Amino acid sequence: ICKRLKYKSATQVKRIVEKYTPQLQLYAYAVEKLLHWRVDRAGLYMTATGSYMEVPCDLQARENLWKKMQILWTKADSRSEEKEKRLFS
């Protein structure tokens, strides 16, 4: 079942854009690194309203997000290693 959402306010639209911006930035980063395509911009097309919202997707924003993701992954890995040490010691 596909549910079409109707956004009633600019605030709701803004929240949606903020929520999906990191995802789009990571997609753009992956496209550039894996496919060697240049990504100049990205956006969300909202079918419920027929509107397009561009998201911040410049190179610096993508690289900053990638660095943050690497920090999170490193922290998650170290927690997993600590749990394994406690489990097997």
Wavefront OBJ file of the C-alpha trace (Angstrom):
o trace
v 0.000 0.000 0.000
v 1.407 3.340 -1.021
v 0.415 6.236 1.171
v 0.629 9.701 -0.333
v 1.510 12.221 2.290
v 0.118 15.708 2.076
v 2.389 18.262 3.661
v 0.366 20.952 5.315
v 3.065 23.453 6.127
v 6.435 24.754 5.077
v 7.756 23.512 8.432
v 6.834 19.917 7.550
v 8.532 20.227 4.161
v 11.624 21.720 5.821
v 11.785 18.784 8.273
v 11.543 16.289 5.419
v 14.348 18.014 3.514
v 16.523 18.130 6.650
v 15.836 14.455 7.325
v 16.866 13.254 3.861
v 19.712 15.691 3.116
v 22.434 13.486 4.692
v 21.180 10.483 2.726
v 21.328 12.409 -0.545
v 24.770 13.760 0.303
v 26.045 10.229 0.899
v 24.507 9.077 -2.387
v 26.262 11.932 -4.171
v 29.537 11.049 -2.460
v 29.184 7.400 -3.498
v 28.339 8.308 -7.094
v 31.425 10.487 -7.342
v 33.747 7.938 -5.739
v 32.384 4.777 -7.360
v 31.213 5.957 -10.766
v 33.536 8.957 -11.134
v 30.615 11.173 -12.117
v 30.568 14.796 -11.026
v 27.580 15.688 -8.863
v 26.720 19.366 -8.937
v 23.403 19.279 -7.117
v 20.793 17.016 -5.575
v 17.220 17.390 -4.457
v 13.994 15.788 -3.385
v 10.953 15.612 -5.588
v 7.808 15.445 -3.473
v 5.169 13.654 -5.480
v 2.381 14.627 -3.098
v 2.888 18.308 -3.798
v 4.642 18.122 -7.141
v 7.464 20.229 -5.770
v 11.228 19.934 -5.988
v 13.458 21.003 -3.117
v 17.176 21.281 -3.706
v 19.370 20.127 -0.825
v 22.846 21.334 0.129
v 25.150 19.020 -1.757
v 28.376 20.873 -2.368
v 31.644 18.983 -2.165
v 32.556 20.396 1.257
v 29.200 19.382 2.763
v 29.598 15.831 1.410
v 33.146 15.494 2.671
v 32.189 16.809 6.128
v 29.361 14.287 6.343
v 31.669 11.477 5.201
v 34.172 12.367 7.953
v 31.387 12.331 10.563
v 30.225 8.928 9.321
v 33.760 7.536 9.574
v 33.990 8.735 13.190
v 30.685 7.036 14.006
v 31.783 3.790 12.343
v 35.090 3.852 14.217
v 33.277 4.320 17.524
v 30.865 1.495 16.697
v 33.767 -0.805 15.784
v 35.610 -0.073 19.022
v 32.468 -0.779 21.059
v 32.060 -4.118 19.285
v 35.683 -5.022 20.017
v 35.228 -4.119 23.700
v 32.113 -6.306 23.940
v 33.961 -9.223 22.327
v 36.882 -8.860 24.752
v 34.504 -8.911 27.743
v 32.598 -11.864 26.328
v 35.681 -14.009 25.771
v 37.815 -12.987 28.753
l 1 2 3 4 5 6 7 8 9 10 11 12 13 14 15 16 17 18 19 20 21 22 23 24 25 26 27 28 29 30 31 32 33 34 35 36 37 38 39 40 41 42 43 44 45 46 47 48 49 50 51 52 53 54 55 56 57 58 59 60 61 62 63 64 65 66 67 68 69 70 71 72 73 74 75 76 77 78 79 80 81 82 83 84 85 86 87 88 89
